[in-house]
Amino acid sequence: MSASVWVVVGALILANALYVAAEFGAVGVRRSRVRRLSEDGSWLAQRLLPFIESPAALDRYVGASQIGITLSSLTLGAYAQATISVALAPYMAQWFTISDVAAYSAAAIVVLIALTGIQLVIGELVPKALALQFPTETALATVIPMRWSLRVFRPLIASLNGAATVLLRWLGASEQSHRHLHSPEEIDLLIAESRDGGLLEPEEQQRLRRALRLGLRTARDLMIPQSRLTMLSDTASWDEVVRTVTASPFSRIPVFHETPDRIVGLVVVKDLVERYITEGPVPIARLIRPVVRLTESLAADAVVTELRTRRAHSAVVVDDSGRSTGLITIQDVLGELLGLHDTVAAPGAGAAR
């Protein structure tokens, strides 16, 4: 068996490795990094950037990689069976004293197992690991052969993508483009890498991590529990209202009806002062402002959205049965985001700011 056979086999395995590396490199590379390299004058980055910025172009890029992987694998298998298996069959017949047909079958199985193992390691696992560890370098190193492959495979890509689209529509599924999406865990890892690389200060990393995890916190986690609220009954006398407001450092006091778990609104100190100046002592019912109600399970980032939409500073947190369990303000969410401690430290010490 001539050396040219092994050269062809090696070339096909390396071609498979190139397409695997190109696929994982293109999907894993950061678009901002490629754009910055392109702006700095990198010739390879300028050629890679159009494929990274467009989901449709990235689809074609990945499609060319997959076609290349398939063709190189099929060609390798067919070529090995036609050359290596044929050359190995006489030796198998001699060693095991079996018929020519059985020897060829045995040789084909041996070649298939051996080449599958070699291709899996050299043509799949190694380039995949390198592409995941060095996505930018890998994507840049493979962009030129991939551009050539795109030209060669263009008709095949168009026909295969069209067939896939028709099949997906027939199955009632929508076509999804390849995009650079990252899970919260991956974003957290990117933040940590940016800190280790000196791009972020430790305090900035902590703030970004808290912002990333804000959606995992709920209104119940961040609210001031009902047991720690200074509240007024909707039947409280003027003197009781004044004493409570004077003793509290907060500008908004929750008002309940009959029981503390039935908060009906808020008394704002500014309203109380203005009414007293213009009208003198007034019933507390005339001072109560309506309050927004949010469920305990609402995510913290959604709390901010709700308060901004309703132009409210605070909201009553209620359980599934509609009973009040606490109070949450924008400051509570911002305090979680910035890592600040709540100013309410003791039970019964305050209500809303």
MOCORTA-V387414 format. One record per pair of residues at least 4 apart in sequence whose C-alpha atoms are under 6 Angstrom apart, sorted by the first residue. I is the first residue (numbers start at 1). J is the second residue. D is the distance in Angstrom with one decimal. If there is no record, write none. Layout:
I,J,D + I,J,D
This chain:
6,10,5.9 + 12,72,5.6 + 13,119,6.0 + 13,123,5.5 + 16,69,5.1 + 16,72,5.7 + 16,123,5.3 + 17,123,4.0 + 17,124,5.9 + 17,127,5.7 + 19,65,4.9 + 19,69,5.8 + 21,25,5.8 + 21,127,5.0 + 21,128,5.6 + 21,131,5.4 + 22,26,6.0 + 22,139,5.8 + 22,142,5.6 + 23,62,5.5 + 23,65,5.7 + 24,28,5.8 + 24,131,5.7 + 25,29,5.8 + 25,131,5.0 + 25,135,4.5 + 25,138,5.4 + 25,139,4.6 + 26,139,5.4 + 28,135,5.7 + 29,135,4.9 + 29,136,5.2 + 34,45,5.7 + 37,42,5.5 + 37,45,6.0 + 38,42,5.0 + 38,45,4.9 + 38,46,4.9 + 44,140,5.7 + 45,49,5.8 + 51,57,4.9 + 51,58,5.0 + 52,58,5.9 + 55,177,5.7 + 55,178,5.7 + 55,179,5.8 + 59,63,5.9 + 59,178,5.8 + 64,150,5.9 + 68,72,6.0 + 71,75,5.9 + 72,76,5.9 + 75,79,5.9 + 76,80,5.9 + 80,84,5.1 + 81,85,4.9 + 84,88,6.0 + 85,89,6.0 + 85,107,5.2 + 85,108,5.2 + 88,107,5.9 + 89,103,5.1 + 89,104,4.7 + 89,107,5.4 + 91,95,6.0 + 92,96,5.9 + 92,103,5.3 + 93,97,5.1 + 93,98,5.0 + 93,103,5.0 + 99,103,6.0 + 108,112,6.0 + 111,115,5.9 + 112,116,5.9 + 115,119,5.8 + 116,120,5.9 + 118,122,5.9 + 119,123,4.6 + 120,124,4.9 + 121,125,5.0 + 122,126,5.6 + 124,128,6.0 + 127,131,6.0 + 130,134,5.8 + 131,135,4.8 + 131,138,5.5 + 135,139,5.9 + 149,153,5.8 + 150,154,5.6 + 153,157,5.9 + 157,161,5.9 + 168,173,5.1 + 169,173,5.7 + 182,186,5.7 + 194,199,5.1 + 194,200,5.8 + 195,199,5.6 + 195,200,4.5 + 200,204,6.0 + 210,214,5.9 + 210,337,5.5 + 211,337,5.7 + 214,300,6.0 + 215,299,5.4 + 215,300,5.7 + 215,301,5.5 + 217,299,5.8 + 217,300,5.5 + 218,297,5.5 + 218,298,5.4 + 218,299,4.3 + 218,300,5.0 + 219,223,5.8 + 219,296,5.1 + 219,298,5.6 + 219,300,5.6 + 220,296,4.7 + 223,326,5.9 + 223,327,5.3 + 223,328,4.4 + 224,326,5.4 + 224,327,5.2 + 225,326,4.3 + 226,325,5.3 + 226,326,4.3 + 228,347,4.1 + 228,348,4.2 + 229,348,5.1 + 229,350,5.3 + 229,351,4.6 + 230,348,5.3 + 230,350,5.0 + 230,351,5.3 + 231,253,5.8 + 231,254,5.0 + 231,255,5.7 + 232,255,4.8 + 233,255,5.5 + 233,256,5.1 + 234,255,5.9 + 234,256,5.9 + 234,257,5.6 + 242,246,5.9 + 250,352,5.8 + 250,353,4.8 + 251,268,5.8 + 251,269,5.3 + 251,353,5.4 + 252,267,5.6 + 252,268,4.6 + 252,352,5.1 + 253,266,5.4 + 253,267,5.1 + 253,351,5.9 + 254,265,5.9 + 254,266,4.4 + 255,263,5.6 + 255,264,5.9 + 255,265,5.3 + 255,266,5.4 + 256,260,5.4 + 256,262,5.3 + 256,263,4.0 + 256,264,5.4 + 257,262,5.6 + 261,323,5.3 + 261,324,4.5 + 262,323,6.0 + 262,324,5.7 + 265,288,5.7 + 265,289,5.3 + 265,290,4.7 + 265,291,5.0 + 266,288,5.4 + 266,289,5.1 + 267,287,5.9 + 267,288,5.1 + 275,279,5.5 + 276,280,4.0 + 276,281,5.5 + 291,315,6.0 + 292,315,4.6 + 293,315,5.4 + 293,316,4.8 + 293,317,5.9 + 294,317,5.0 + 295,317,5.6 + 295,318,5.1 + 295,319,6.0 + 296,317,5.7 + 296,318,5.9 + 296,319,5.7 + 307,311,5.7 + 307,312,5.0 + 313,329,6.0 + 314,328,5.6 + 314,329,4.1 + 315,327,5.8 + 315,328,5.5 + 316,327,4.6 + 317,324,5.8 + 317,325,5.7 + 317,326,5.2 + 317,327,5.5 + 318,322,5.3 + 318,323,5.2 + 318,324,4.4 + 318,325,5.4 + 319,323,5.6 + 331,335,5.8 + 335,339,5.6 + 335,340,4.6
